[in-house]
Amino acid sequence: MFTNDSTTRRPASNLVSSWARGRREITPRAYRHLRGLAAIRFAVGVYLTGLGAVMLSYGHDRLAVIPFAGAAVLFAIAWLDFSAARTASPLP
């Protein structure tokens, strides 16, 4: 069978180094729009937080966890996008 490097399991040390190099894996087109993407993700996170608050106010405690969890993920990704945009070198 064929072995593909992208589908084989990597040791933990390689995962850490690939996570540290993650900034270089972003396409050049995405670099131009990182701040915009982060702002959209932040806005959707605010919307999901509000939706979760409304669901809590109507007594849907267990279902309100879903929008809150989605908002937490979006806030984390938006923060990573903002930090990547801040450290990215400008394109020529």
N, CA, C and O atoms as CSV, one atom per row, in Angstrom:
chain,resi,resn,atom,element,x,y,z
A,1,MET,N,N,0.836,-1.184,0.000
A,1,MET,CA,C,0.000,0.000,0.000
A,1,MET,C,C,0.878,1.243,0.000
A,1,MET,O,O,2.056,1.213,0.355
A,2,PHE,N,N,0.256,2.321,-0.409
A,2,PHE,CA,C,0.969,3.593,-0.421
A,2,PHE,C,C,0.888,4.220,0.954
A,2,PHE,O,O,-0.126,4.119,1.644
A,3,THR,N,N,1.968,4.868,1.337
A,3,THR,CA,C,1.960,5.609,2.597
A,3,THR,C,C,2.042,7.089,2.296
A,3,THR,O,O,2.918,7.549,1.562
A,4,ASN,N,N,1.136,7.805,2.863
A,4,ASN,CA,C,1.089,9.251,2.691
A,4,ASN,C,C,1.480,9.891,4.019
A,4,ASN,O,O,0.942,9.531,5.066
A,5,ASP,N,N,2.402,10.824,3.979
A,5,ASP,CA,C,2.878,11.449,5.221
A,5,ASP,C,C,1.788,12.206,5.946
A,5,ASP,O,O,1.829,12.316,7.171
A,6,SER,N,N,0.802,12.735,5.216
A,6,SER,CA,C,-0.234,13.526,5.871
A,6,SER,C,C,-1.230,12.648,6.613
A,6,SER,O,O,-1.908,13.136,7.517
A,7,THR,N,N,-1.343,11.357,6.261
A,7,THR,CA,C,-2.310,10.499,6.927
A,7,THR,C,C,-1.690,9.640,8.012
A,7,THR,O,O,-2.420,9.046,8.806
A,8,THR,N,N,-0.374,9.553,8.073
A,8,THR,CA,C,0.253,8.747,9.113
A,8,THR,C,C,0.270,9.508,10.424
A,8,THR,O,O,0.262,10.739,10.445
A,9,ARG,N,N,0.295,8.768,11.501
A,9,ARG,CA,C,0.301,9.406,12.822
A,9,ARG,C,C,1.682,9.965,13.113
A,9,ARG,O,O,2.698,9.345,12.798
A,10,ARG,N,N,1.705,11.120,13.707
A,10,ARG,CA,C,2.962,11.785,14.042
A,10,ARG,C,C,3.210,11.677,15.538
A,10,ARG,O,O,2.257,11.634,16.315
A,11,PRO,N,N,4.466,11.634,15.955
A,11,PRO,CA,C,4.741,11.669,17.394
A,11,PRO,C,C,4.355,13.023,17.983
A,11,PRO,O,O,4.207,14.010,17.263
A,12,ALA,N,N,4.197,13.048,19.283
A,12,ALA,CA,C,3.741,14.267,19.960
A,12,ALA,C,C,4.689,15.432,19.736
A,12,ALA,O,O,4.237,16.571,19.616
A,13,SER,N,N,5.979,15.184,19.678
A,13,SER,CA,C,6.918,16.292,19.495
A,13,SER,C,C,6.727,16.943,18.128
A,13,SER,O,O,6.880,18.157,17.995
A,14,ASN,N,N,6.399,16.155,17.122
A,14,ASN,CA,C,6.143,16.735,15.805
A,14,ASN,C,C,4.844,17.524,15.786
A,14,ASN,O,O,4.736,18.525,15.076
A,15,LEU,N,N,3.854,17.082,16.560
A,15,LEU,CA,C,2.609,17.831,16.626
A,15,LEU,C,C,2.832,19.205,17.226
A,15,LEU,O,O,2.265,20.192,16.758
A,16,VAL,N,N,3.655,19.272,18.261
A,16,VAL,CA,C,3.940,20.559,18.894
A,16,VAL,C,C,4.675,21.469,17.925
A,16,VAL,O,O,4.361,22.656,17.830
A,17,SER,N,N,5.639,20.934,17.211
A,17,SER,CA,C,6.375,21.779,16.280
A,17,SER,C,C,5.506,22.197,15.105
A,17,SER,O,O,5.661,23.307,14.596
A,18,SER,N,N,4.593,21.334,14.660
A,18,SER,CA,C,3.706,21.739,13.570
A,18,SER,C,C,2.719,22.794,14.054
A,18,SER,O,O,2.334,23.677,13.289
A,19,TRP,N,N,2.303,22.709,15.329
A,19,TRP,CA,C,1.416,23.740,15.884
A,19,TRP,C,C,2.158,25.077,15.948
A,19,TRP,O,O,1.574,26.124,15.669
A,20,ALA,N,N,3.432,25.046,16.312
A,20,ALA,CA,C,4.215,26.272,16.383
A,20,ALA,C,C,4.447,26.858,14.989
A,20,ALA,O,O,4.556,28.075,14.840
A,21,ARG,N,N,4.521,26.010,13.981
A,21,ARG,CA,C,4.709,26.478,12.614
A,21,ARG,C,C,3.390,26.780,11.930
A,21,ARG,O,O,3.382,27.109,10.744
A,22,GLY,N,N,2.287,26.680,12.632
A,22,GLY,CA,C,0.968,26.819,12.033
A,22,GLY,C,C,0.765,28.126,11.292
A,22,GLY,O,O,-0.037,28.191,10.360
A,23,ARG,N,N,1.473,29.156,11.688
A,23,ARG,CA,C,1.331,30.448,11.030
A,23,ARG,C,C,1.757,30.364,9.578
A,23,ARG,O,O,1.194,31.060,8.733
A,24,ARG,N,N,2.727,29.537,9.269
A,24,ARG,CA,C,3.209,29.412,7.898
A,24,ARG,C,C,2.283,28.584,7.024
A,24,ARG,O,O,2.409,28.621,5.800
A,25,GLU,N,N,1.361,27.839,7.612
A,25,GLU,CA,C,0.458,27.003,6.844
A,25,GLU,C,C,-0.756,27.776,6.344
A,25,GLU,O,O,-1.565,27.215,5.606
A,26,ILE,N,N,-0.909,29.019,6.713
A,26,ILE,CA,C,-2.015,29.848,6.238
A,26,ILE,C,C,-1.688,30.314,4.830
A,26,ILE,O,O,-0.565,30.737,4.555
A,27,THR,N,N,-2.657,30.238,3.950
A,27,THR,CA,C,-2.419,30.632,2.560
A,27,THR,C,C,-2.204,32.138,2.465
A,27,THR,O,O,-2.697,32.887,3.309
A,28,PRO,N,N,-1.469,32.592,1.443
A,28,PRO,CA,C,-1.234,34.033,1.299
A,28,PRO,C,C,-2.524,34.836,1.156
A,28,PRO,O,O,-2.601,35.971,1.627
A,29,ARG,N,N,-3.534,34.259,0.511
A,29,ARG,CA,C,-4.796,34.977,0.367
A,29,ARG,C,C,-5.472,35.160,1.724
A,29,ARG,O,O,-6.053,36.211,1.996
A,30,ALA,N,N,-5.396,34.138,2.571
A,30,ALA,CA,C,-6.011,34.231,3.895
A,30,ALA,C,C,-5.287,35.244,4.777
A,30,ALA,O,O,-5.906,35.862,5.644
A,31,TYR,N,N,-3.969,35.424,4.565
A,31,TYR,CA,C,-3.243,36.428,5.334
A,31,TYR,C,C,-3.833,37.812,5.147
A,31,TYR,O,O,-3.873,38.607,6.086
A,32,ARG,N,N,-4.290,38.101,3.942
A,32,ARG,CA,C,-4.849,39.428,3.673
A,32,ARG,C,C,-6.150,39.664,4.417
A,32,ARG,O,O,-6.516,40.806,4.695
A,33,HIS,N,N,-6.844,38.588,4.738
A,33,HIS,CA,C,-8.183,38.728,5.314
A,33,HIS,C,C,-8.286,38.219,6.750
A,33,HIS,O,O,-9.392,37.977,7.234
A,34,LEU,N,N,-7.165,38.052,7.437
A,34,LEU,CA,C,-7.213,37.492,8.792
A,34,LEU,C,C,-7.990,38.372,9.761
A,34,LEU,O,O,-8.774,37.867,10.565
A,35,ARG,N,N,-7.784,39.656,9.692
A,35,ARG,CA,C,-8.506,40.555,10.612
A,35,ARG,C,C,-9.999,40.556,10.332
A,35,ARG,O,O,-10.805,40.587,11.262
A,36,GLY,N,N,-10.375,40.522,9.058
A,36,GLY,CA,C,-11.799,40.466,8.713
A,36,GLY,C,C,-12.441,39.167,9.146
A,36,GLY,O,O,-13.553,39.166,9.675
A,37,LEU,N,N,-11.745,38.054,8.924
A,37,LEU,CA,C,-12.262,36.758,9.364
A,37,LEU,C,C,-12.391,36.708,10.880
A,37,LEU,O,O,-13.367,36.171,11.406
A,38,ALA,N,N,-11.422,37.259,11.575
A,38,ALA,CA,C,-11.479,37.273,13.035
A,38,ALA,C,C,-12.648,38.131,13.524
A,38,ALA,O,O,-13.321,37.769,14.489
A,39,ALA,N,N,-12.890,39.259,12.863
A,39,ALA,CA,C,-14.007,40.120,13.263
A,39,ALA,C,C,-15.349,39.427,13.026
A,39,ALA,O,O,-16.267,39.558,13.835
A,40,ILE,N,N,-15.462,38.695,11.926
A,40,ILE,CA,C,-16.701,37.961,11.652
A,40,ILE,C,C,-16.895,36.855,12.677
A,40,ILE,O,O,-18.001,36.660,13.181
A,41,ARG,N,N,-15.821,36.126,12.991
A,41,ARG,CA,C,-15.932,35.075,14.001
A,41,ARG,C,C,-16.299,35.649,15.369
A,41,ARG,O,O,-17.079,35.050,16.110
A,42,PHE,N,N,-15.739,36.799,15.695
A,42,PHE,CA,C,-16.064,37.437,16.966
A,42,PHE,C,C,-17.538,37.848,16.993
A,42,PHE,O,O,-18.214,37.660,18.004
A,43,ALA,N,N,-18.038,38.405,15.891
A,43,ALA,CA,C,-19.447,38.821,15.831
A,43,ALA,C,C,-20.385,37.621,15.954
A,43,ALA,O,O,-21.400,37.696,16.647
A,44,VAL,N,N,-20.055,36.525,15.290
A,44,VAL,CA,C,-20.886,35.323,15.395
A,44,VAL,C,C,-20.820,34.763,16.815
A,44,VAL,O,O,-21.817,34.246,17.321
A,45,GLY,N,N,-19.656,34.860,17.462
A,45,GLY,CA,C,-19.537,34.427,18.846
A,45,GLY,C,C,-20.406,35.252,19.779
A,45,GLY,O,O,-21.006,34.714,20.709
A,46,VAL,N,N,-20.479,36.555,19.537
A,46,VAL,CA,C,-21.353,37.417,20.341
A,46,VAL,C,C,-22.815,37.029,20.123
A,46,VAL,O,O,-23.598,36.976,21.071
A,47,TYR,N,N,-23.175,36.758,18.867
A,47,TYR,CA,C,-24.545,36.333,18.564
A,47,TYR,C,C,-24.878,35.025,19.282
A,47,TYR,O,O,-25.951,34.896,19.873
A,48,LEU,N,N,-23.957,34.054,19.231
A,48,LEU,CA,C,-24.213,32.778,19.890
A,48,LEU,C,C,-24.288,32.927,21.409
A,48,LEU,O,O,-25.046,32.215,22.068
A,49,THR,N,N,-23.509,33.843,21.959
A,49,THR,CA,C,-23.596,34.101,23.394
A,49,THR,C,C,-24.964,34.666,23.750
A,49,THR,O,O,-25.562,34.267,24.749
A,50,GLY,N,N,-25.456,35.589,22.942
A,50,GLY,CA,C,-26.796,36.132,23.165
A,50,GLY,C,C,-27.878,35.074,23.014
A,50,GLY,O,O,-28.835,35.039,23.788
A,51,LEU,N,N,-27.724,34.211,22.011
A,51,LEU,CA,C,-28.687,33.132,21.822
A,51,LEU,C,C,-28.692,32.189,23.020
A,51,LEU,O,O,-29.752,31.756,23.471
A,52,GLY,N,N,-27.518,31.877,23.528
A,52,GLY,CA,C,-27.438,31.031,24.719
A,52,GLY,C,C,-28.066,31.697,25.938
A,52,GLY,O,O,-28.693,31.025,26.756
A,53,ALA,N,N,-27.902,33.014,26.066
A,53,ALA,CA,C,-28.502,33.736,27.186
A,53,ALA,C,C,-30.031,33.731,27.087
A,53,ALA,O,O,-30.724,33.583,28.094
A,54,VAL,N,N,-30.547,33.893,25.872
A,54,VAL,CA,C,-32.001,33.837,25.681
A,54,VAL,C,C,-32.528,32.444,26.007
A,54,VAL,O,O,-33.569,32.300,26.647
A,55,MET,N,N,-31.806,31.424,25.565
A,55,MET,CA,C,-32.231,30.056,25.862
A,55,MET,C,C,-32.206,29.787,27.363
A,55,MET,O,O,-33.081,29.097,27.887
A,56,LEU,N,N,-31.202,30.332,28.055
A,56,LEU,CA,C,-31.166,30.183,29.512
A,56,LEU,C,C,-32.344,30.883,30.169
A,56,LEU,O,O,-32.917,30.367,31.129
A,57,SER,N,N,-32.711,32.054,29.661
A,57,SER,CA,C,-33.812,32.800,30.270
A,57,SER,C,C,-35.151,32.097,30.092
A,57,SER,O,O,-36.060,32.282,30.901
A,58,TYR,N,N,-35.280,31.290,29.035
A,58,TYR,CA,C,-36.512,30.526,28.823
A,58,TYR,C,C,-36.472,29.151,29.485
A,58,TYR,O,O,-37.425,28.381,29.362
A,59,GLY,N,N,-35.398,28.838,30.175
A,59,GLY,CA,C,-35.330,27.613,30.938
A,59,GLY,C,C,-34.757,26.415,30.201
A,59,GLY,O,O,-34.857,25.293,30.698
A,60,HIS,N,N,-34.163,26.613,29.041
A,60,HIS,CA,C,-33.545,25.518,28.294
A,60,HIS,C,C,-32.071,25.408,28.682
A,60,HIS,O,O,-31.176,25.732,27.902
A,61,ASP,N,N,-31.851,24.941,29.909
A,61,ASP,CA,C,-30.495,24.933,30.452
A,61,ASP,C,C,-29.551,24.031,29.668
A,61,ASP,O,O,-28.433,24.434,29.345
A,62,ARG,N,N,-29.985,22.832,29.365
A,62,ARG,CA,C,-29.097,21.878,28.691
A,62,ARG,C,C,-28.834,22.270,27.246
A,62,ARG,O,O,-27.723,22.090,26.749
A,63,LEU,N,N,-29.834,22.800,26.574
A,63,LEU,CA,C,-29.646,23.204,25.180
A,63,LEU,C,C,-28.812,24.471,25.051
A,63,LEU,O,O,-28.198,24.702,24.010
A,64,ALA,N,N,-28.784,25.294,26.092
A,64,ALA,CA,C,-28.018,26.544,26.046
A,64,ALA,C,C,-26.520,26.293,26.042
A,64,ALA,O,O,-25.744,27.185,25.698
A,65,VAL,N,N,-26.110,25.106,26.416
A,65,VAL,CA,C,-24.679,24.784,26.422
A,65,VAL,C,C,-24.127,24.781,24.998
A,65,VAL,O,O,-22.969,25.145,24.789
A,66,ILE,N,N,-24.921,24.383,24.029
A,66,ILE,CA,C,-24.451,24.265,22.642
A,66,ILE,C,C,-24.017,25.621,22.073
A,66,ILE,O,O,-22.901,25.720,21.564
A,67,PRO,N,N,-24.855,26.676,22.135
A,67,PRO,CA,C,-24.361,27.962,21.618
A,67,PRO,C,C,-23.206,28.539,22.432
A,67,PRO,O,O,-22.326,29.193,21.872
A,68,PHE,N,N,-23.197,28.307,23.744
A,68,PHE,CA,C,-22.085,28.800,24.549
A,68,PHE,C,C,-20.782,28.109,24.171
A,68,PHE,O,O,-19.735,28.754,24.111
A,69,ALA,N,N,-20.834,26.814,23.917
A,69,ALA,CA,C,-19.631,26.089,23.508
A,69,ALA,C,C,-19.159,26.561,22.136
A,69,ALA,O,O,-17.960,26.734,21.921
A,70,GLY,N,N,-20.088,26.769,21.211
A,70,GLY,CA,C,-19.723,27.282,19.892
A,70,GLY,C,C,-19.113,28.668,19.977
A,70,GLY,O,O,-18.161,28.981,19.263
A,71,ALA,N,N,-19.663,29.498,20.853
A,71,ALA,CA,C,-19.122,30.844,21.024
A,71,ALA,C,C,-17.712,30.791,21.597
A,71,ALA,O,O,-16.846,31.565,21.190
A,72,ALA,N,N,-17.480,29.889,22.532
A,72,ALA,CA,C,-16.141,29.774,23.112
A,72,ALA,C,C,-15.123,29.357,22.057
A,72,ALA,O,O,-14.006,29.872,22.031
A,73,VAL,N,N,-15.506,28.430,21.193
A,73,VAL,CA,C,-14.602,27.994,20.124
A,73,VAL,C,C,-14.337,29.140,19.153
A,73,VAL,O,O,-13.194,29.359,18.752
A,74,LEU,N,N,-15.376,29.867,18.777
A,74,LEU,CA,C,-15.196,30.976,17.842
A,74,LEU,C,C,-14.356,32.097,18.444
A,74,LEU,O,O,-13.539,32.696,17.744
A,75,PHE,N,N,-14.543,32.390,19.727
A,75,PHE,CA,C,-13.718,33.416,20.365
A,75,PHE,C,C,-12.253,33.001,20.381
A,75,PHE,O,O,-11.372,33.831,20.158
A,76,ALA,N,N,-11.986,31.723,20.642
A,76,ALA,CA,C,-10.601,31.244,20.656
A,76,ALA,C,C,-9.975,31.334,19.269
A,76,ALA,O,O,-8.827,31.757,19.133
A,77,ILE,N,N,-10.720,30.939,18.238
A,77,ILE,CA,C,-10.187,30.998,16.878
A,77,ILE,C,C,-9.995,32.448,16.442
A,77,ILE,O,O,-9.011,32.763,15.773
A,78,ALA,N,N,-10.915,33.331,16.808
A,78,ALA,CA,C,-10.774,34.746,16.464
A,78,ALA,C,C,-9.542,35.335,17.145
A,78,ALA,O,O,-8.822,36.131,16.543
A,79,TRP,N,N,-9.297,34.950,18.394
A,79,TRP,CA,C,-8.105,35.445,19.086
A,79,TRP,C,C,-6.843,34.961,18.378
A,79,TRP,O,O,-5.891,35.725,18.218
A,80,LEU,N,N,-6.829,33.696,17.953
A,80,LEU,CA,C,-5.677,33.175,17.223
A,80,LEU,C,C,-5.495,33.898,15.889
A,80,LEU,O,O,-4.366,34.180,15.490
A,81,ASP,N,N,-6.593,34.201,15.198
A,81,ASP,CA,C,-6.490,34.935,13.935
A,81,ASP,C,C,-5.943,36.341,14.152
A,81,ASP,O,O,-5.095,36.808,13.393
A,82,PHE,N,N,-6.439,37.020,15.205
A,82,PHE,CA,C,-5.930,38.365,15.485
A,82,PHE,C,C,-4.444,38.329,15.823
A,82,PHE,O,O,-3.685,39.193,15.384
A,83,SER,N,N,-4.027,37.334,16.603
A,83,SER,CA,C,-2.612,37.262,16.955
A,83,SER,C,C,-1.764,36.900,15.746
A,83,SER,O,O,-0.645,37.395,15.619
A,84,ALA,N,N,-2.261,36.055,14.858
A,84,ALA,CA,C,-1.523,35.723,13.634
A,84,ALA,C,C,-1.441,36.929,12.710
A,84,ALA,O,O,-0.415,37.144,12.064
A,85,ALA,N,N,-2.502,37.712,12.639
A,85,ALA,CA,C,-2.488,38.905,11.799
A,85,ALA,C,C,-1.538,39.946,12.356
A,85,ALA,O,O,-0.929,40.697,11.594
A,86,ARG,N,N,-1.405,40.002,13.654
A,86,ARG,CA,C,-0.509,40.974,14.281
A,86,ARG,C,C,0.938,40.614,14.037
A,86,ARG,O,O,1.771,41.505,13.868
A,87,THR,N,N,1.266,39.315,14.015
A,87,THR,CA,C,2.642,38.899,13.849
A,87,THR,C,C,3.019,38.605,12.404
A,87,THR,O,O,4.187,38.348,12.112
A,88,ALA,N,N,2.049,38.639,11.496
A,88,ALA,CA,C,2.335,38.314,10.086
A,88,ALA,C,C,3.112,39.458,9.442
A,88,ALA,O,O,2.864,40.634,9.707
A,89,SER,N,N,4.039,39.083,8.605
A,89,SER,CA,C,4.793,40.106,7.867
A,89,SER,C,C,3.928,40.601,6.711
A,89,SER,O,O,3.198,39.815,6.108
A,90,PRO,N,N,4.001,41.882,6.399
A,90,PRO,CA,C,3.175,42.413,5.315
A,90,PRO,C,C,3.580,41.814,3.972
A,90,PRO,O,O,4.754,41.553,3.711
A,91,LEU,N,N,2.583,41.609,3.142
A,91,LEU,CA,C,2.846,41.067,1.802
A,91,LEU,C,C,3.396,42.151,0.899
A,91,LEU,O,O,3.048,43.322,1.052
A,92,PRO,N,N,4.260,41.773,-0.048
A,92,PRO,CA,C,4.824,42.787,-0.951
A,92,PRO,C,C,3.799,43.334,-1.921
A,92,PRO,O,O,4.122,44.192,-2.742
